[in-house]
Amino acid sequence: MSQSLKEKSGKRKNKSLRFIGGLAVILLAAAALGASLVLSKTVRINPYFAEKYQVQGIDVSHYQGDICWEKIREQDIDFAFIKATEGSGHLDERFQENWEESAMAGIPAGAYHFFSFDSPGKNQAEWYITNVGSLEGRLIPAVDVEFYGNKEADPPQKAEVVRELKAFLDRLEDEYQARPVIYTTYKVYELYILGEFEEYPLWIRNVYYPPDVDMKGKWDFWQYTDRAVMDGYQGEEKYIDKNVFCGDEEEMKKGFCSAVSTYRLQGPFSVPNYKF
């Protein structure tokens, strides 16, 4: 009799263990599938998390073609970063048009430079300054530091990148008396920015999940998607990048308008007449 009870108890235990094991496998498979869907951008979770941020923006280049900035403003866009220059000799073909028309539409805009690992940093800074000119009444400068071509497979030496990026940043700081915003990816951040340029405002790209998961308190701007679709542009690229600022409107104005930026190194300019 007691043996029979033990056998029944053992069978029940084995069934419970099999159930728990099966459930664990199902949960792991579901988690793997969910991660796969997020990483492939089949499922996009970032827009849900980005909604909570008050200050919303975009970044654009010639790929968006002719932009109607008035229409962009009507879609609750509060700021924009516009591609200006790249390396030591490339000017974005739409920069001047976007620069002027974004101002006419009343959208606070900053000009960003795409950093080249193949050109001296100071030369790149001079190219930016020559083409962008005054930033009075605009956002402080920004630099896009990311891999291109075969650079991810064969990353440049850290010492060389740090030296040239520092030369670029130093020249812009001297010209505009403000620390530029650094846009970057996680991999480039870990290789070149971390421990070297952490005093600079950070614009981080993460199109998979919110950066607060592993970079809470370290970022100022978050590029949360490269697959947004809006009205108001007619370029070869159907998508547009969207971003958020980590603070409120007043913090945005105080921190990143060139006239009054807390990243300014000395003296104010006139305060811009933007309404965030």
Secondary structure, DSSP 8 states (H G I E B T S, - for coil): -HHHHHHHHHHHHHHHHHHHHHHHHHHHHHHHHHHHHHHTTSS--HHHHHTT-S-EEEEE-GGG-SB-HHHHHHTT--EEEEEEEETTTEE-TTHHHHHHHHHHTT--EEEEEE--TTS-HHHHHHHHHHHH---TTSB--EEEE---TTTTTS---HHHHHHHHHHHHHHHHHHHSB--EEEE-HHHIIIIITTTSTTS-EEEE-SSS-THHHHTTT-SEEEEEEEE--SSB-SS---EEEEEESS-HHHHHHHHBTTT-TTBSS----------
